[in-house]
């Protein structure tokens, strides 16, 4: 009797395995979204809720309707189209973000399920939440004229050449008059743009200075610490310090091209000069080799101290070609353990920035 039961079960299971794959997999018919991610930028808590709208079209012959929408946070609420969508009809999802006291960057997830897709599409709402400070005086300790800032400088962070970097800077008007930006900003370089939100900041009100830094227009690479000037209303000037690190952008390299693309090889990445005298300059050479199969271009070689002089033999290397980077370190006026960094920027897409560390003990 047991053998008969096992035989019947085996036949049943083998029959399941013979079913066509399509019968075992649920076909997904998803909506086509205009955009799945919306960045609303900086959100000041006192401005209240912010609403955005996502749009999707049904490109399938079958009718589709939204069955369920879920969010990962109580700070987001959703209103959506409940009508049945025939082919080429458009659905609307309205998402409202209500800022709270939890500040910082956020990324909210909204999952949309339909009658044709039980797994769901995922939408993203991103931005920066800026809650109202409890103590205004302490929150903006750095004053430039009548404006208060949280920090003494505008730190743009890492800027890449493929798209401008946006930075939101909180400001508070401690002065007695309104503040706005002049339309023409002659004190800004061409790669830096500034705007104010709201356009006029009244006394006792906070707002945002919005900076856009175009790394491609900068036309240079590396670390920068610059002084810029904004023109305000009533002939006022706002002197600011702007810091940034500009990198060249490279798209991801396919595995099949990793051995073909330009590749910078260094004879040394750490150099220990050991004990040296502060009265004598010291020089060393480093060999650069193009280990790839395409031409290597050295965009820039720079040191983090003017006490290091650099000389590069060639800035373009054919496959397997070599050149010398000669550096001279002047330890005059220094004493004790010392570290210097030499940065090399190249068109090596796998390692576009290489660093050589030079150590010494100056006596």
C-alpha positions as CSV (number, residue, x, y, z in Angstrom):
1,X,0.0,0.0,0.0
2,X,2.8,2.4,0.9
3,X,4.6,1.7,-2.4
4,X,1.4,2.6,-4.3
5,X,1.1,5.9,-2.5
6,X,4.8,6.8,-3.1
7,X,4.5,5.8,-6.8
8,X,1.4,8.1,-7.2
9,X,3.2,11.0,-5.5
10,X,6.2,10.6,-7.7
11,X,4.1,10.6,-10.9
12,X,2.2,13.8,-9.6
13,X,5.5,15.6,-8.9
14,X,7.0,14.6,-12.3
15,X,4.0,16.0,-14.0
16,X,4.4,19.4,-12.3
17,X,8.0,19.5,-13.4
18,X,6.9,19.0,-17.0
19,X,4.6,22.1,-16.9
20,X,5.8,24.9,-19.3
21,X,7.8,27.6,-17.5
22,X,5.2,30.2,-18.4
23,X,2.5,28.4,-16.5
24,X,4.6,28.6,-13.3
25,X,5.6,32.2,-13.6
26,X,3.2,35.1,-13.2
27,X,3.6,37.5,-16.1
28,X,4.1,41.1,-14.9
29,X,2.4,43.9,-16.8
30,X,3.7,47.1,-15.3
31,X,2.9,50.7,-15.8
32,X,5.4,52.9,-17.6
33,X,6.4,55.8,-15.4
34,X,7.4,59.3,-16.5
35,X,9.9,59.2,-13.7
36,X,10.3,56.9,-10.7
37,X,12.4,59.3,-8.6
38,X,11.7,62.9,-7.7
39,X,14.1,65.1,-5.7
40,X,12.3,68.0,-4.0
41,X,15.6,69.5,-2.7
42,X,15.7,71.3,0.6
43,X,12.4,71.5,2.6
44,X,12.1,74.1,5.3
45,X,9.8,72.9,8.1
46,X,8.0,76.2,8.4
47,X,6.9,76.1,4.8
48,X,4.7,73.1,5.5
49,X,3.9,70.0,3.4
50,X,5.3,69.6,-0.1
51,X,3.4,67.8,-2.8
52,X,4.7,66.1,-6.0
53,X,3.0,64.1,-8.7
54,X,4.1,61.0,-10.6
55,X,2.6,60.0,-13.9
56,X,2.4,56.6,-15.6
57,X,0.8,55.2,-18.8
58,X,-0.6,51.8,-19.5
59,X,1.1,50.5,-22.7
60,X,-0.5,47.1,-22.5
61,X,-3.7,45.9,-24.3
62,X,-5.1,44.7,-21.0
63,X,-6.8,47.1,-18.6
64,X,-4.9,48.0,-15.4
65,X,-6.0,49.5,-12.2
66,X,-4.1,50.3,-9.0
67,X,-5.1,48.0,-6.2
68,X,-2.9,49.2,-3.3
69,X,-0.3,51.9,-2.5
70,X,2.0,51.7,0.5
71,X,4.7,54.1,1.9
72,X,7.5,53.5,4.3
73,X,6.9,56.5,6.5
74,X,4.0,58.3,8.2
75,X,5.4,61.6,7.0
76,X,4.2,60.8,3.4
77,X,0.6,60.5,2.3
78,X,-0.7,59.4,-1.1
79,X,-3.7,60.0,-3.3
80,X,-3.9,58.1,-6.6
81,X,-6.1,57.4,-9.6
82,X,-8.6,54.7,-8.9
83,X,-10.1,54.5,-12.4
84,X,-9.5,51.5,-14.6
85,X,-6.8,52.4,-17.2
86,X,-7.3,51.1,-20.7
87,X,-4.4,51.2,-23.2
88,X,-2.6,54.6,-23.3
89,X,-4.5,56.0,-20.4
90,X,-2.5,57.9,-17.8
91,X,-2.4,57.3,-14.0
92,X,-1.6,60.0,-11.4
93,X,0.0,59.4,-8.0
94,X,0.1,62.5,-5.7
95,X,2.6,62.2,-2.8
96,X,2.7,64.7,0.0
97,X,5.7,65.0,2.3
98,X,5.1,66.6,5.7
99,X,8.4,67.8,7.2
100,X,9.1,67.1,10.8
101,X,11.8,67.6,13.4
102,X,14.1,64.9,12.0
103,X,16.6,66.7,9.8
104,X,18.9,65.5,7.1
105,X,18.7,63.8,3.7
106,X,15.8,61.4,3.2
107,X,14.6,58.9,0.6
108,X,11.0,57.8,1.0
109,X,9.7,54.6,-0.8
110,X,6.2,54.3,-2.3
111,X,5.2,50.9,-3.6
112,X,2.4,50.7,-6.3
113,X,0.6,47.4,-6.8
114,X,-1.9,46.8,-9.6
115,X,-4.2,44.0,-10.7
116,X,-1.6,43.0,-13.3
117,X,1.4,43.3,-11.0
118,X,1.2,42.0,-7.5
119,X,4.9,42.6,-6.8
120,X,4.6,46.3,-7.3
121,X,6.6,49.2,-8.8
122,X,8.8,51.3,-6.5
123,X,8.8,55.1,-6.5
124,X,11.2,57.3,-4.6
125,X,10.8,60.7,-3.1
126,X,14.1,62.3,-2.0
127,X,15.2,65.6,-0.5
128,X,16.7,67.3,2.5
129,X,14.6,68.0,5.6
130,X,15.5,71.2,7.4
131,X,13.6,71.5,10.7
132,X,13.2,74.7,12.7
133,X,16.1,75.2,15.1
134,X,15.2,75.3,18.8
135,X,17.8,78.1,19.4
136,X,18.2,80.5,16.5
137,X,21.3,82.2,17.9
138,X,23.1,79.0,18.5
139,X,22.0,77.4,15.2
140,X,23.6,80.2,13.1
141,X,26.8,81.2,15.0
142,X,28.8,82.5,11.9
143,X,27.8,86.0,11.0
144,X,28.5,87.9,7.8
145,X,26.9,91.3,8.1
146,X,23.3,90.7,9.1
147,X,23.2,87.1,7.9
148,X,23.8,84.1,10.1
149,X,25.2,80.8,8.8
150,X,25.6,77.3,10.4
151,X,29.2,76.9,9.0
152,X,32.0,79.4,8.2
153,X,32.3,78.1,4.6
154,X,30.2,76.6,1.8
155,X,31.4,73.0,1.4
156,X,30.3,71.7,-2.0
157,X,31.9,68.3,-1.3
158,X,32.7,66.1,-4.3
159,X,31.8,67.6,-7.6
160,X,31.9,65.5,-10.8
161,X,32.1,66.7,-14.4
162,X,29.0,64.9,-15.7
163,X,26.5,67.2,-13.9
164,X,26.4,70.3,-11.7
165,X,26.4,69.8,-7.9
166,X,23.6,71.5,-5.9
167,X,24.3,72.7,-2.4
168,X,21.6,74.2,-0.1
169,X,22.9,76.6,2.6
170,X,20.7,77.8,5.4
171,X,20.8,81.5,6.3
172,X,19.0,83.5,8.9
173,X,18.4,87.2,8.6
174,X,19.4,88.8,11.9
175,X,19.5,92.3,10.3
176,X,16.8,95.0,10.3
177,X,16.2,95.1,6.6
178,X,15.2,92.6,3.9
179,X,17.9,90.7,2.0
180,X,17.8,89.6,-1.7
181,X,20.3,88.8,-4.4
182,X,21.1,91.1,-7.3
183,X,20.3,89.6,-10.7
184,X,23.9,90.2,-12.0
185,X,26.6,88.4,-10.0
186,X,29.9,89.7,-11.2
187,X,31.7,88.3,-8.2
188,X,31.0,84.7,-9.1
189,X,33.1,82.5,-11.5
190,X,31.3,81.2,-14.6
191,X,31.1,77.7,-13.1
192,X,29.2,78.8,-10.0
193,X,25.6,80.0,-9.9
194,X,23.7,81.3,-6.8
195,X,20.0,81.9,-6.1
196,X,18.0,82.6,-2.9
197,X,14.8,81.0,-1.7
198,X,12.6,82.8,-1.0
199,X,13.8,85.6,-3.3
200,X,13.5,88.1,-0.4
201,X,14.4,87.1,3.2
202,X,12.7,89.4,5.7
203,X,14.2,90.3,9.1
204,X,13.9,87.4,11.6
205,X,13.3,84.9,8.7
206,X,15.4,82.1,7.5
207,X,15.9,81.0,3.9
208,X,18.3,79.2,1.6
209,X,21.2,80.2,-0.6
210,X,21.3,77.6,-3.4
211,X,24.6,77.1,-5.2
212,X,25.1,75.2,-8.4
213,X,28.7,74.2,-9.2
214,X,29.5,73.0,-12.7
215,X,32.5,70.7,-12.6
216,X,32.9,70.6,-16.4
217,X,33.0,74.4,-16.7
218,X,35.5,74.6,-13.9
219,X,37.9,72.9,-16.3
220,X,40.3,71.8,-13.5
221,X,40.6,68.9,-11.1
222,X,41.4,68.5,-7.4
223,X,40.8,70.4,-4.2
224,X,39.9,74.0,-4.3
225,X,39.4,76.6,-1.5
226,X,38.1,79.8,-3.1
227,X,36.8,83.2,-2.0
228,X,33.7,84.5,-3.9
229,X,31.5,87.5,-3.5
230,X,27.7,87.8,-3.8
231,X,26.0,91.1,-4.6
232,X,23.0,91.8,-2.3
233,X,20.4,94.5,-2.5
234,X,21.3,98.1,-1.3
235,X,24.9,97.6,-2.7
236,X,25.7,95.1,0.1
237,X,28.5,92.5,-0.5
238,X,28.6,89.0,0.9
239,X,32.1,87.4,1.0
240,X,32.0,83.7,1.1
241,X,34.5,80.8,1.2
242,X,33.7,77.9,-1.1
243,X,35.4,74.5,-0.9
244,X,35.2,71.7,-3.4
245,X,36.9,68.6,-4.7
246,X,36.4,68.2,-8.5
247,X,36.7,64.8,-10.1
248,X,36.4,63.7,-13.7
249,X,33.3,61.4,-14.3
250,X,33.8,58.1,-16.0
251,X,30.9,55.7,-16.8
252,X,31.1,52.1,-15.5
253,X,33.7,50.0,-17.4
254,X,32.3,46.7,-18.8
255,X,34.3,43.6,-17.6
256,X,35.3,42.9,-21.2
257,X,37.2,46.3,-21.4
258,X,39.0,46.2,-18.1
259,X,42.2,45.0,-19.7
260,X,41.9,47.4,-22.6
261,X,41.3,50.9,-21.1
262,X,44.2,53.1,-20.1
263,X,45.7,51.9,-16.8
264,X,48.2,53.9,-14.7
265,X,50.9,51.9,-13.1
266,X,53.1,53.5,-10.4
267,X,56.5,52.2,-9.3
268,X,55.8,53.3,-5.7
269,X,52.7,54.6,-3.9
270,X,54.4,55.0,-0.5
271,X,57.9,56.6,-0.1
272,X,59.7,56.8,3.2
273,X,62.5,59.4,3.2
274,X,63.3,58.4,6.8
275,X,65.2,60.9,8.8
276,X,66.1,64.1,6.9
277,X,67.6,67.5,7.7
278,X,65.5,70.6,7.6
279,X,68.4,72.4,5.9
280,X,68.5,70.1,2.8
281,X,66.1,69.5,-0.1
282,X,65.6,65.9,-1.1
283,X,64.5,64.5,-4.5
284,X,63.1,61.2,-5.7
285,X,61.8,59.8,-9.0
286,X,58.6,57.8,-9.5
287,X,58.0,55.8,-12.7
288,X,54.6,56.0,-14.5
289,X,53.7,53.2,-16.9
290,X,50.6,52.8,-19.1
291,X,49.6,49.2,-18.4
292,X,46.5,49.4,-20.6
293,X,46.0,49.0,-24.4
294,X,44.7,52.6,-25.0
295,X,46.6,55.9,-24.7
296,X,47.0,57.2,-21.1
297,X,46.6,60.9,-20.4
298,X,47.8,62.5,-17.2
299,X,45.4,65.3,-16.6
300,X,47.1,66.8,-13.5
301,X,49.7,66.1,-10.9
302,X,49.5,68.2,-7.7
303,X,50.8,68.1,-4.1
304,X,49.1,69.2,-0.9
305,X,52.0,71.6,-0.1
306,X,53.9,74.3,-2.0
307,X,57.0,72.8,-0.4
308,X,56.9,69.9,-2.9
309,X,58.0,70.7,-6.5
310,X,56.9,68.4,-9.3
311,X,58.2,67.7,-12.8
312,X,56.5,65.2,-15.1
313,X,58.4,64.0,-18.1
314,X,55.4,63.3,-20.4
315,X,51.6,63.7,-19.9
316,X,50.6,61.2,-22.7
317,X,51.7,57.6,-22.7
318,X,51.1,55.0,-25.4
319,X,50.5,51.4,-24.2
320,X,53.6,50.1,-22.2
321,X,55.3,53.5,-22.5
322,X,56.9,55.0,-19.4
323,X,57.8,58.4,-18.0
324,X,59.3,59.8,-14.8
325,X,57.7,62.0,-12.2
326,X,60.5,63.9,-10.3
327,X,59.6,65.5,-7.0
328,X,61.7,67.7,-4.6
329,X,60.7,68.2,-1.0
330,X,62.0,71.3,0.8
331,X,61.6,70.6,4.6
332,X,62.8,74.1,5.6
333,X,61.0,75.3,8.7
334,X,59.6,71.9,9.5
335,X,60.3,69.5,12.3
336,X,59.1,66.1,13.4
337,X,57.1,63.4,11.6
338,X,55.8,64.8,8.2
339,X,53.4,63.4,5.6
340,X,52.9,64.8,2.1
341,X,50.5,63.7,-0.6
342,X,51.0,63.7,-4.4
343,X,47.7,63.3,-6.3
344,X,47.7,62.1,-10.0
345,X,44.5,62.6,-12.1
346,X,44.4,60.6,-15.3
347,X,42.0,59.1,-17.8
348,X,42.3,55.7,-16.2
349,X,38.6,55.0,-15.7
350,X,39.2,52.3,-13.1
351,X,41.5,54.5,-10.9
352,X,41.1,58.1,-12.1
353,X,42.8,59.5,-9.0
354,X,46.0,57.9,-7.5
355,X,47.8,59.1,-4.4
356,X,51.5,58.8,-3.5
357,X,52.3,59.3,0.2
358,X,55.7,60.7,1.1
359,X,56.8,60.2,4.7
360,X,59.7,61.7,6.6
361,X,61.1,62.6,10.0
362,X,62.6,66.1,9.9
363,X,65.3,66.9,12.3
